[in-house]
Amino acid sequence: MTARDLHLATRLADSAGAAIRPFYRSDFAAEAKGDASPVTEADRAAEAAMRALLDAECPADAIIGEEYGIKEGKSGRTWVLDPIDGTVSFMAGRPIFGTLIALMEDGFPVLGVIDQCISGERWIGAAGQKTTLNGKPVKTRPCRELSDAVLASSAPQYFGDHDAGHFMTLAAKTSRRTVWGGDCYNYGLLASGHLDLVVETGLKLHDFAALVPIVEGAGGLMCDWNGEPLHAASAEEGGAHVIALGDPARLEDVLEGLACTH
């Protein structure tokens, strides 16, 4: 990962935002995909814009995108794209969706961007560097006890019966201070010290790859429900079980609160 990669990632975010903004709170076509999740013409336009730029700038790199699938590469590097993470929020006119851009090397994310093109917020995380929000460093906040933590997750319906039970056991230990909704935006808020914990399940690679460098570059930790690092294979067999933690000192408390093995 180089300074050129960082610059290219910002250009990718710019191109996605330019494609998305004309559709925001406007008329656009939408349909359900095979898994019943929605996709809009804004999703497709944003990913197409990013792919065109990558094809021109680094044609040997692989691409994995939510809407247009996999392009094989020859460089050993992979760009992972989610043009609109939080499409339901986008369709409802809520500015808490985001464009996710990741660069992976040897199966692990080394660069990540969360871009909220309506509010103008952009988090960037890169291996060995401090995470920034609009160019200024951000930091997660300490959490003395799990009972003090504010917990966030996208929506209760994404948990199956088994996982929901474990999640609610954890939520009870946080005094049920739970925030629903937000998708990738929650991870930016955690990196900036406004949330303490995000717990989700069923995430695909494009849902979490960009988040890891952002959270960890701000002093936090991301792992699966067993405490293992997240990587390309974490999303296999039904999706990844994800923990994002602002204060890594609380990891054992969170794993104990989830009380499960995956």
C-alpha positions in Angstrom: 0.0 0.0 0.0 1.5 3.3 -1.1 0.7 7.0 -1.1 -0.5 6.6 -4.6 -3.1 4.0 -3.4 -4.3 6.5 -0.8 -4.7 9.2 -3.4 -6.5 6.7 -5.8 -8.9 5.7 -2.9 -9.9 9.3 -2.5 -10.5 9.7 -6.2 -12.6 6.5 -6.1 -14.7 8.0 -3.3 -15.1 11.2 -5.3 -16.3 9.4 -8.4 -18.8 7.3 -6.4 -20.2 10.4 -4.6 -20.6 12.2 -7.9 -22.6 9.3 -9.2 -24.8 9.0 -6.1 -25.7 12.6 -5.3 -28.0 13.2 -8.3 -30.2 10.3 -7.2 -30.4 11.2 -3.5 -34.0 12.0 -2.4 -34.9 12.0 -6.1 -36.5 9.5 -8.6 -34.5 6.4 -9.3 -35.1 2.8 -10.4 -34.8 0.0 -7.8 -35.3 -3.7 -7.7 -34.8 -6.7 -5.4 -31.7 -8.9 -5.9 -31.7 -12.7 -5.6 -31.2 -12.4 -1.8 -34.2 -10.0 -1.6 -31.9 -7.0 -0.8 -32.6 -3.9 -2.8 -30.4 -2.4 -5.4 -30.8 1.0 -7.1 -29.4 2.6 -10.2 -27.3 4.8 -7.9 -25.6 1.6 -6.5 -24.8 0.5 -10.0 -23.7 3.9 -11.3 -21.4 4.4 -8.4 -19.7 1.0 -8.7 -19.4 1.4 -12.5 -17.6 4.7 -12.0 -15.2 3.2 -9.5 -14.5 0.2 -11.7 -13.8 2.4 -14.7 -11.2 4.4 -12.7 -9.6 1.2 -11.4 -9.4 -0.3 -14.9 -7.6 2.8 -16.1 -5.3 3.3 -13.2 -4.4 -0.3 -12.1 -5.6 -2.8 -14.6 -3.6 -5.7 -13.0 -5.4 -5.4 -9.7 -8.4 -7.6 -8.9 -11.8 -6.1 -8.1 -14.6 -7.5 -5.9 -17.7 -5.4 -6.0 -21.2 -5.9 -4.5 -23.0 -5.2 -7.8 -20.7 -6.4 -10.6 -18.9 -9.3 -9.0 -15.3 -10.4 -9.3 -12.7 -9.3 -11.8 -9.6 -11.5 -11.6 -6.2 -9.8 -11.3 -2.5 -10.5 -11.6 -0.9 -8.2 -9.0 -1.9 -10.0 -5.8 -3.9 -7.0 -4.8 -7.7 -6.7 -4.6 -9.9 -3.7 -4.4 -13.2 -4.4 -2.6 -16.1 -2.0 -3.4 -19.5 -1.5 -1.8 -21.0 1.5 -3.7 -23.8 2.1 -1.2 -23.6 0.3 2.1 -27.1 1.0 3.6 -29.2 1.0 0.4 -32.4 0.9 2.5 -31.3 4.1 4.3 -30.4 5.7 0.9 -33.8 4.9 -0.5 -35.4 6.4 2.6 -33.5 9.6 2.2 -31.4 9.1 5.4 -27.8 10.3 5.1 -26.3 7.4 7.1 -25.3 5.2 4.2 -21.8 5.1 2.9 -19.5 4.1 0.1 -16.9 1.5 1.2 -13.6 1.1 -0.5 -10.9 -1.3 0.6 -7.5 -2.5 -0.7 -6.5 -6.0 0.4 -3.1 -7.5 0.2 -2.5 -11.2 0.9 -6.1 -11.5 1.9 -6.0 -8.8 4.6 -7.4 -5.2 4.4 -4.6 -2.6 4.4 -6.6 0.5 3.3 -10.2 1.5 3.9 -12.5 4.4 3.2 -16.0 5.2 4.5 -17.4 8.0 2.4 -20.7 9.7 3.2 -21.2 11.9 0.2 -24.2 13.9 1.4 -22.8 15.0 4.8 -19.3 15.3 3.4 -17.7 13.0 6.0 -14.9 10.7 4.9 -13.0 8.4 7.2 -9.7 6.9 5.9 -7.7 4.2 7.5 -4.4 2.7 6.4 -2.0 0.2 7.9 0.6 1.9 10.0 -1.2 5.2 10.0 -3.8 7.0 12.2 -7.3 7.1 10.9 -8.6 10.5 9.8 -12.0 12.1 9.4 -11.8 14.7 6.7 -8.0 14.9 7.1 -8.0 15.2 10.9 -7.0 12.3 13.2 -9.7 10.6 15.2 -9.5 8.2 18.1 -11.8 5.7 19.8 -12.8 6.3 23.4 -12.0 4.3 26.5 -14.7 2.2 28.1 -14.1 1.2 31.7 -16.9 -1.4 32.0 -19.1 -3.3 29.5 -22.1 -1.9 31.3 -21.0 1.6 30.2 -20.8 0.7 26.5 -23.1 2.0 23.8 -23.8 -0.9 21.4 -24.8 -0.5 17.8 -26.1 -2.8 15.0 -27.8 -2.3 11.7 -31.1 -4.1 12.3 -32.5 -6.9 14.5 -33.9 -8.9 11.5 -30.3 -9.6 10.3 -29.8 -12.0 13.3 -31.0 -15.6 13.0 -32.6 -17.1 16.1 -29.4 -18.6 17.3 -27.3 -15.4 16.9 -30.1 -13.2 18.2 -30.0 -14.9 21.5 -26.3 -14.4 21.9 -26.6 -10.7 20.8 -29.4 -10.0 23.3 -27.3 -11.6 26.1 -24.5 -9.2 25.3 -27.0 -6.3 24.9 -28.3 -7.0 28.5 -24.7 -6.6 29.8 -24.5 -3.1 28.2 -27.6 -2.0 30.1 -29.5 -2.3 26.8 -28.0 0.9 25.6 -28.4 -0.2 21.9 -28.6 1.9 18.8 -30.2 0.4 15.7 -29.5 1.4 12.1 -26.5 3.0 10.6 -24.7 0.2 8.7 -21.1 1.4 7.9 -21.8 4.8 9.5 -21.7 3.2 12.9 -18.1 2.1 12.4 -17.1 5.7 11.5 -18.8 6.9 14.7 -17.0 4.3 16.7 -13.7 5.4 15.2 -14.5 8.9 16.1 -15.3 8.0 19.8 -19.1 8.3 19.7 -19.9 4.6 20.0 -18.2 1.8 21.9 -19.2 -1.4 20.3 -20.7 -2.7 17.0 -21.8 -6.3 16.7 -23.2 -7.8 13.5 -23.5 -11.1 11.6 -23.9 -12.3 8.1 -21.5 -9.6 6.7 -19.9 -10.2 3.3 -16.4 -9.1 2.4 -17.6 -5.9 0.8 -19.4 -5.1 4.0 -16.4 -5.2 6.4 -13.1 -5.0 4.5 -12.9 -1.2 4.5 -13.9 -1.0 8.1 -11.0 -2.9 9.6 -8.2 -0.3 8.9 -10.5 2.5 9.9 -11.4 1.1 13.3 -7.9 -0.2 14.1 -6.1 2.9 12.9 -8.2 4.9 15.4 -7.1 2.6 18.3 -9.9 0.1 18.2 -10.2 -3.6 17.3 -12.1 -5.6 14.8 -12.5 -9.4 14.9 -15.0 -12.2 14.6 -17.1 -13.6 17.4 -14.2 -15.9 18.4 -11.8 -13.0 18.7 -10.0 -14.0 15.5 -8.8 -11.3 12.9 -11.0 -10.6 9.9 -9.7 -11.5 6.5 -11.0 -12.6 3.1 -12.1 -16.0 4.3 -14.1 -14.7 7.2 -17.1 -14.1 5.0 -17.4 -17.7 3.8 -20.2 -20.0 4.9 -23.0 -17.6 5.6 -21.1 -14.4 6.2 -18.8 -13.0 8.9 -19.7 -12.6 12.5 -18.2 -9.2 13.3 -17.2 -7.3 16.4 -15.9 -3.7 16.3 -14.6 -2.5 19.7 -13.5 1.0 20.6 -11.5 -0.1 23.7 -9.7 -3.4 23.0 -9.4 -3.9 26.8 -13.1 -4.9 26.8 -12.6 -7.8 24.2 -12.8 -10.6 26.8 -15.9 -9.1 28.3 -17.6 -8.9 24.9 -16.6 -12.5 24.0 -17.9 -13.6 27.4 -21.1 -11.6 26.8 -21.7 -13.3 23.5 -21.0 -16.7 25.1 -20.8 -18.6 21.8 -18.4 -20.4 19.5 -18.5 -20.1 15.7 
